[in-house]
Amino acid sequence: MNHDNQETMETRVPPVPGAVWCDSCDSWCLPPGICRCNNR
């Protein structure tokens, strides 16, 4: 495993507590589920 990309691949720290990261939007969603990208 390459640990050079640790900052990007590991844990993303939300700017606000409870925020959920959207991989599709490449952005934060708060409250969780408000982002349509989270819909499956």
Contacts in CASP RR format, 6 or more apart in sequence:
PFRMAT RR
TARGET T0000
AUTHOR 0000-0000-0000
METHOD contacts of the structure
MODEL  1
MNHDNQETMETRVPPVPGAVWCDSCDSWCLPPGICRCNNR
12 21 0 8 1.000
14 20 0 8 1.000
14 21 0 8 1.000
14 28 0 8 1.000
14 30 0 8 1.000
15 28 0 8 1.000
16 28 0 8 1.000
16 30 0 8 1.000
18 30 0 8 1.000
18 31 0 8 1.000
18 32 0 8 1.000
19 28 0 8 1.000
19 29 0 8 1.000
19 30 0 8 1.000
19 32 0 8 1.000
20 28 0 8 1.000
20 29 0 8 1.000
20 30 0 8 1.000
20 32 0 8 1.000
20 33 0 8 1.000
20 35 0 8 1.000
20 38 0 8 1.000
21 27 0 8 1.000
21 28 0 8 1.000
21 29 0 8 1.000
22 28 0 8 1.000
22 29 0 8 1.000
22 35 0 8 1.000
22 37 0 8 1.000
22 38 0 8 1.000
23 37 0 8 1.000
24 37 0 8 1.000
24 38 0 8 1.000
25 35 0 8 1.000
25 37 0 8 1.000
27 35 0 8 1.000
29 35 0 8 1.000
29 37 0 8 1.000
29 38 0 8 1.000
32 38 0 8 1.000
END
